[in-house]
Amino acid sequence: MVRLHVKRGEENLFIYETLVTEKVEDVLRGVLPIFNGRLKVGRICMEMEELVKHGVMNCPEVVQLTDEQVSELNIVDPWIEKCIPSGGFQSNPDPIRRRCGSQPLPEMQKVLESAMRDAKELISKKLLESGKCLTLKNVQEALDILRGAVMIVYPMELPPHDPIRMELNNTEDLSGTQASLEVIEPTKAQLWFAGRQMIPEDKLNVYFGNNEKCKVIVKLGKSGEGQPGREPAISEETRRELMLKAYRRQEELKKLEQDDDDEYLNSSWADSGSLKRQVHGLDNIKFNFGKK
């Protein structure tokens, strides 16, 4: 199996295993759900952090209004009374009024926080650092953990307008958000290798050869973004080693330059009277000026 080190720009993502006889379009169909799935897990965890603090999402009619306006318009959100966390809640108003302020009790907070930790661990970049592959099964397991935790804390389900419920039901609307720019649609996905776009109809061996045991870096891109930056000729670790050697060499040269240029005159071979003393037998004469 060839191992693809998948990157998005300069960001390392995960390792994906496949065969060199697979077509590029088939590889994209395998890589893209993992990439978008990781983003989905990240978005859910971000919203769950707010759920832990401030409870479920207010209905859209309430979010943009103040308490006085809600009272004047007599707007009642029926989901607030239905979606009571297991064991009760404590008040913790949301300063931006997105959520109702009914914070789950500490025990239920721990359930949600533990689920978030476990889900993030399943799709962590530590897998790449340890040489392990990330699969769609890992992503699905992470989503199942988050879904299970939400069902434990909110057995009656979250409101239909809560982003967490929409994400888990795949009914989320990301239009107009930063998240929509991060997600890559299948029709716009591209793979790049060594600064060259990989043609969907080609097989991987067109680019990598027939060695099934190789590991290569590919970059995931979106049509219209242009060619991603190429990988450096040397790795970051090698570059640091070369810089350290160059620094040491520079310090050695500085030390040599600081030595006295006339220091050699103190050497015996540079003594102009040395030969004369040897001829007259005066070389290596020592005088003893000790007391009688």
C-alpha positions as CSV (number, residue, x, y, z in Angstrom):
1,M,0.0,0.0,0.0
2,V,1.3,3.4,-0.9
3,R,1.0,6.0,1.9
4,L,-0.1,9.5,1.1
5,H,0.9,12.2,3.5
6,V,-2.0,14.6,2.9
7,K,-1.5,18.3,3.3
8,R,-3.6,21.4,2.8
9,G,-1.3,24.3,2.0
10,E,1.5,24.0,4.5
11,E,-0.7,22.2,7.1
12,N,0.0,18.5,7.7
13,L,-3.3,16.7,8.0
14,F,-3.2,12.9,8.0
15,I,-1.8,9.7,6.3
16,Y,-4.0,7.9,3.8
17,E,-3.3,4.4,2.5
18,T,-4.2,3.2,-1.0
19,L,-2.9,1.3,-4.0
20,V,-0.8,2.7,-6.8
21,T,-3.2,1.2,-9.3
22,E,-6.1,3.4,-7.9
23,K,-7.3,6.3,-10.0
24,V,-6.8,9.8,-8.6
25,E,-10.6,10.4,-8.7
26,D,-11.1,7.3,-6.5
27,V,-8.4,8.5,-4.1
28,L,-10.2,11.9,-3.8
29,R,-13.4,10.2,-3.0
30,G,-11.6,8.5,-0.1
31,V,-9.6,11.5,1.1
32,L,-12.3,14.2,0.9
33,P,-14.8,12.7,3.4
34,I,-12.0,12.4,5.9
35,F,-10.9,16.0,5.4
36,N,-14.4,17.4,5.6
37,G,-15.3,15.0,8.4
38,R,-12.4,16.4,10.5
39,L,-13.7,19.9,10.0
40,K,-17.2,18.8,11.0
41,V,-15.9,17.3,14.3
42,G,-14.0,20.5,14.9
43,R,-17.1,22.6,14.4
44,I,-19.2,20.4,16.6
45,C,-16.6,20.5,19.4
46,M,-16.5,24.3,19.1
47,E,-20.3,24.6,19.6
48,M,-20.3,22.0,22.3
49,E,-17.9,24.2,24.3
50,E,-20.6,26.9,24.2
51,L,-23.3,24.3,25.1
52,V,-21.3,23.3,28.2
53,K,-21.2,27.0,29.3
54,H,-24.6,28.4,28.2
55,G,-27.0,25.6,27.3
56,V,-29.0,25.2,24.1
57,M,-29.3,27.6,21.2
58,N,-32.0,30.3,21.3
59,C,-34.4,30.3,18.4
60,P,-33.5,32.6,15.5
61,E,-36.2,35.2,16.5
62,V,-34.7,35.7,19.9
63,V,-31.0,35.8,19.0
64,Q,-31.1,39.3,17.5
65,L,-33.3,40.9,20.2
66,T,-32.8,42.3,23.7
67,D,-34.7,41.0,26.7
68,E,-37.0,44.1,26.6
69,Q,-37.8,43.5,22.9
70,V,-38.5,39.8,23.5
71,S,-40.9,40.8,26.3
72,E,-42.6,43.5,24.3
73,L,-43.1,41.2,21.3
74,N,-44.2,38.4,23.6
75,I,-41.9,35.9,21.9
76,V,-41.7,32.5,23.6
77,D,-39.2,29.8,22.6
78,P,-41.0,26.5,23.3
79,W,-37.7,24.5,23.0
80,I,-36.1,26.2,26.0
81,E,-38.6,24.4,28.4
82,K,-38.3,21.1,26.5
83,C,-34.5,21.0,26.3
84,I,-33.6,20.8,30.0
85,P,-30.3,19.0,30.6
86,S,-30.3,15.8,32.6
87,G,-30.2,16.5,36.3
88,G,-31.2,20.1,35.9
89,F,-29.3,23.3,35.1
90,Q,-27.8,26.4,36.6
91,S,-28.0,29.9,35.2
92,N,-25.1,31.2,33.2
93,P,-26.3,33.9,30.7
94,D,-24.7,34.1,27.3
95,P,-23.2,37.6,26.8
96,I,-23.9,37.5,23.1
97,R,-27.4,35.9,23.6
98,R,-26.9,33.1,21.2
99,R,-27.7,30.5,23.8
100,C,-30.4,30.4,26.5
101,G,-28.1,30.5,29.6
102,S,-29.3,27.2,31.1
103,Q,-25.9,25.6,31.8
104,P,-25.8,21.8,32.5
105,L,-24.7,20.8,36.0
106,P,-21.0,19.9,36.5
107,E,-21.6,16.2,36.2
108,M,-23.2,16.6,32.8
109,Q,-20.5,19.1,31.8
110,K,-17.9,16.4,32.4
111,V,-19.8,14.0,30.0
112,L,-19.7,16.5,27.2
113,E,-16.0,17.6,27.9
114,S,-14.9,13.9,28.0
115,A,-16.6,13.2,24.7
116,M,-14.9,16.2,23.1
117,R,-11.5,15.1,24.3
118,D,-12.0,11.5,23.0
119,A,-13.3,12.7,19.6
120,K,-10.4,15.1,19.1
121,E,-8.0,12.3,20.0
122,L,-9.4,10.0,17.3
123,I,-8.7,12.6,14.5
124,S,-5.6,14.2,16.1
125,K,-2.5,15.0,14.0
126,K,-0.6,12.9,16.6
127,L,-1.7,10.0,14.4
128,L,0.4,11.4,11.5
129,E,3.4,12.0,13.8
130,S,3.3,8.4,14.9
131,G,2.9,7.1,11.4
132,K,-0.7,5.9,11.8
133,C,-3.3,6.3,9.1
134,L,-6.6,8.2,9.6
135,T,-9.7,6.5,8.2
136,L,-13.3,7.4,7.6
137,K,-14.1,4.9,10.4
138,N,-12.1,7.1,12.8
139,V,-14.1,10.2,11.8
140,Q,-17.4,8.4,12.1
141,E,-16.4,7.0,15.5
142,A,-15.6,10.5,16.7
143,L,-19.0,11.8,15.5
144,D,-20.8,8.9,17.2
145,I,-19.0,9.7,20.5
146,L,-20.2,13.3,20.3
147,R,-23.7,12.2,19.3
148,G,-23.9,9.8,22.3
149,A,-22.8,12.4,24.8
150,V,-25.4,14.9,23.6
151,M,-28.1,12.2,23.9
152,I,-27.0,11.5,27.4
153,V,-27.2,15.1,28.5
154,Y,-30.2,16.0,26.3
155,P,-32.3,12.8,25.9
156,M,-35.1,14.9,24.4
157,E,-32.7,16.1,21.7
158,L,-31.5,19.6,21.0
159,P,-33.7,22.2,19.3
160,P,-33.8,21.8,15.5
161,H,-32.1,25.1,15.0
162,D,-29.1,24.3,17.3
163,P,-25.9,24.0,15.1
164,I,-24.9,20.8,16.9
165,R,-28.1,19.0,16.0
166,M,-27.9,20.2,12.4
167,E,-24.2,19.1,12.1
168,L,-25.0,15.7,13.5
169,N,-28.0,15.3,11.1
170,N,-26.0,16.7,8.2
171,T,-28.4,19.6,7.7
172,E,-26.0,22.4,8.6
173,D,-26.1,25.6,6.5
174,L,-22.6,27.1,6.4
175,S,-23.3,29.7,3.8
176,G,-21.7,33.1,4.6
177,T,-19.4,31.6,7.3
178,Q,-15.7,31.1,7.4
179,A,-16.4,27.3,7.7
180,S,-17.9,27.3,4.2
181,L,-14.5,28.4,2.8
182,E,-12.7,25.6,4.5
183,V,-15.0,22.8,3.3
184,I,-14.1,21.4,-0.1
185,E,-16.9,20.2,-2.4
186,P,-16.2,17.0,-4.3
187,T,-16.7,18.8,-7.7
188,K,-13.9,21.3,-6.8
189,A,-11.4,19.0,-5.1
190,Q,-7.9,18.6,-6.6
191,L,-4.8,16.7,-5.7
192,W,-1.3,18.0,-6.4
193,F,2.0,16.2,-6.4
194,A,5.4,17.9,-6.8
195,G,3.8,21.1,-8.1
196,R,1.8,19.2,-10.7
197,Q,-2.0,18.8,-10.7
198,M,-2.9,15.1,-10.7
199,I,-5.4,14.3,-13.5
200,P,-8.5,12.5,-12.0
201,E,-8.5,9.8,-14.8
202,D,-4.9,8.9,-14.2
203,K,-3.7,6.2,-11.9
204,L,-1.3,6.9,-9.1
205,N,1.5,4.9,-10.7
206,V,1.7,7.6,-13.4
207,Y,3.1,9.9,-10.8
208,F,4.7,7.6,-8.2
209,G,5.7,4.5,-10.2
210,N,4.8,1.0,-9.2
211,N,6.5,0.9,-5.7
212,E,3.7,0.0,-3.3
213,K,5.9,0.7,-0.3
214,C,6.6,4.4,-1.0
215,K,5.4,7.4,1.0
216,V,4.7,10.6,-0.8
217,I,3.4,14.1,0.0
218,V,0.3,15.2,-1.8
219,K,-1.6,18.5,-1.4
220,L,-5.4,18.8,-1.3
221,G,-6.6,21.9,-3.1
222,K,-9.7,23.5,-4.5
223,S,-10.3,24.6,-8.1
224,G,-9.6,28.2,-8.6
225,E,-6.9,28.4,-5.9
226,G,-4.0,27.8,-8.3
227,Q,-0.9,25.8,-7.7
228,P,0.0,25.3,-4.0
229,G,3.5,26.0,-2.8
230,R,6.0,23.3,-3.5
231,E,7.7,21.4,-0.8
232,P,11.2,22.6,0.2
233,A,14.2,20.7,-1.2
234,I,15.3,19.8,2.3
235,S,13.3,19.1,5.4
236,E,13.1,21.5,8.3
237,E,15.2,19.2,10.5
238,T,18.0,19.0,7.9
239,R,17.9,22.8,7.5
240,R,18.3,23.3,11.2
241,E,21.3,20.9,11.3
242,L,23.0,22.8,8.4
243,M,22.4,26.1,10.1
244,L,23.9,24.8,13.3
245,K,27.0,23.6,11.5
246,A,27.4,26.9,9.7
247,Y,27.1,28.8,13.0
248,R,29.7,26.6,14.6
249,R,32.1,27.1,11.7
250,Q,31.5,30.8,11.8
251,E,32.4,30.9,15.5
252,E,35.6,29.0,14.9
253,L,36.7,31.4,12.2
254,K,36.0,34.4,14.5
255,K,38.1,32.8,17.2
256,L,41.0,32.3,14.7
257,E,40.8,35.9,13.6
258,Q,41.0,37.1,17.2
259,D,44.3,35.3,17.8
260,D,47.4,37.6,17.7
261,D,49.0,37.6,14.2
262,D,52.5,37.8,15.7
263,E,52.0,35.0,18.1
264,Y,54.3,32.7,16.0
265,L,57.3,34.9,17.0
266,N,57.3,33.3,20.4
267,S,58.0,29.9,18.9
268,S,61.5,28.5,19.0
269,W,61.7,28.1,15.2
270,A,61.2,31.8,14.7
271,D,64.1,32.8,17.0
272,S,66.9,34.4,14.8
273,G,69.6,33.8,17.4
274,S,68.9,30.1,18.0
275,L,71.5,28.9,15.4
276,K,74.3,31.1,16.8
277,R,73.7,29.8,20.3
278,Q,73.8,26.2,19.1
279,V,77.2,26.8,17.3
280,H,78.8,28.3,20.4
281,G,77.3,25.6,22.7
282,L,75.2,28.1,24.5
283,D,71.9,26.4,23.8
284,N,69.8,25.1,26.7
285,I,72.1,26.6,29.4
286,K,70.5,27.0,32.8
287,F,71.8,29.1,35.7
288,N,71.3,28.2,39.3
289,F,71.0,31.2,41.5
290,G,70.2,29.3,44.7
291,K,71.7,30.3,48.1
292,K,75.0,28.8,49.3
